[in-house]
Each structure stands twice: as C-alpha cells, then as structure tokens.
Amino acid sequence: MSNAFVNVTVAEFSCVALHDGGSIRASLKGNADGAAIDALASLLAQVHVEAARLGASETVVDLRELEFMNSSCLKRFVTWISNIQALDGSARYRVKFLSNPTMHWQKRSLHALRSFADDLVTVEA
Amino acid sequence: MRGKLLVGVVVLWAVAVVGGMAMLADYKYRPGARADEQPLWPADSKLARGRAVPTLVMFAHPKCTCTRASLTELAELMAEARGNVRAHVVFMKPSEQDGDWAHSDTWDQAREIRGVEVSIDVDAAEAHRFGAQTSGQVVLYGVDGRLLYAGGITSARGHVGTSIGHRRLLALLTHRATDAHTGNVYGCALAEREKDAPR
C-alpha cells in the first residue's frame, strides 16, 4: 500500500488512509474505543490536511469492518466535519461513509452525522 | 466494672453515629453513573429539538426523591435563561407499569415549571438514545445538534443550592464562557424498577 499516508494499529483498532486518484480513502477496522481516540483524531487531522492540499472534492471513509465506535471517537468525527464546515465554500469537501447495515450502531451514529451536516455527509450501505 | 461497661457503650455509640454519618455522606455525595455522552442529537429521538434556541433534556425516574432537587434547580435555571432554551423533562416508565405509575410528585413538580415539556419515556428508550443512566441527568444541545453539556444540576443528592453544573449550564445559555462541559449527576439509576426504587 505504497500511497498510504497513514497506517496505524492501536490495540484492536487499525486505520489506513491513502490517496485514491484525486480523492482520499480512509479505512477503519476493529474496535474504536478509548484506546483508539488519539489514533483516530490524528488520522482525521491528517486526512483534513491532505484533502485541503489536494483540493479533494470527496473523502471516502470505509467503516464496513469497524465493529464498534464509542461516543468519544464519534466526537472526533463531529470535530472533523465541523472543521470542514468552517472552510470556505470552494474548499469544502464531501464525506462519504461506507457502512455495514448489519451493525446497528453504525446506522444510529451515521444517521446523526448525516443530520448534522446533510450537505456534506452521505452514507452508503 | 460498670464504669468500663459504660465507656464501652459510649464508644460503640460513637462508632455507630460516626459510621452512620459517613455512610450518609457517602450516599449523598457519591455521583451516579455518567452518561454515555452522545456528541450529536440522536437522529432517532422522538423529542423535538429547538431550531432557534438550544435544547435541554432532563431524564428522571419518577420514584427518585433526589430528583426533586434537580427539578427545583431546573425551575430556577429556566427563569434565569429567560426563554433562551427549549426544555424537556422525560420520566422513564417500565412498559409493564400502568399509565399512572410515572405520575408522581416529581411529575407534578416538573409540570409546574414554566416552559418545560414533560413526557413519559417507555422503557427508558429516549434515555438509552441519549446515553443517560442516572435520574437528574441533563443534556444540552446547540441549535446545530452538537452536545454542549452533559451532567447534573445539583451538588449532591437531593441538595438544592449552588452547583457547578447549574453554573455551567447558565453560562452556556447566556452565551458566556464556561470552564467545562460536564458535571457529576446525583440521583438514582434510571434502570431501577418500582420494587427497588428509593422511597
């Protein structure tokens, strides 16, 4: 995975972010609990910097293999999306979440994120 | 011999008194379980959220007597906020209980607070959505749906008076800076059933 700019594993959580053509793709796996908070925050911060640098129009976040995310980690996503909202209109980029419909927590959490920023966030099952 | 017996009785009495006071203090000042704070307003909540003003939700167990103090503080906060908040008090009720089960004195107290919408939460479904676990838990969400505060509004169980939580909430509702966005909650577990709820 030569074009990965983040590749971190902490306890039961791992995340990879890579350039995918003109956009960015981040994949999260495992269990995003208290041990994952710093790694997740760092991932999202770096994704934000890279998206701005590339002028990306969309970032894909693949959660299909993420089994659990606690509210502290969800808060990091809220902060990230708030940071996107704070950008000038032309600099904003969309966030597409790839979800696993068999995981109930994803439905609730992603629904809340989409309600928070329905102009930026899409969810694909 | 009688003297020693008397001293022994006095010592035992003192130990019992001090021990009882310590137990009472521990009960009064031991916070309840913290909420699993939801950073965004739960999208599946049935509660109406304010679009122009923040929304406050207090979760209550109708048999928790400590919650009287939380409601007293809420009444004061509502007056201080001067309409700058939409507020709900949500009383949990197990589905197996009849409709009047939740209509306790605290229900009546909540209904008397001006500007507060009072509702029943069957099987604590809303409490679960918001991650609330303790009676008296308050959450405040901004107009954008972001969590602004999660915690209690009293400084101890059943204690009316100045509290850090009240001060922080008032600051947020009056657009002033606050040092933190959480606080301890003092009350009974929302999951308790009627048979084991405190009297």
Interface residues (C-beta under 8 A of the other chain):
Chain A: N70 S71 L74 K75 V78 S82 R108 H111 A112 L113 R114 S115 F116
Chain B: D36 E37 Q38 P39 L40 W41 P42 A43 D44 R129 G131 D144 G145 R146
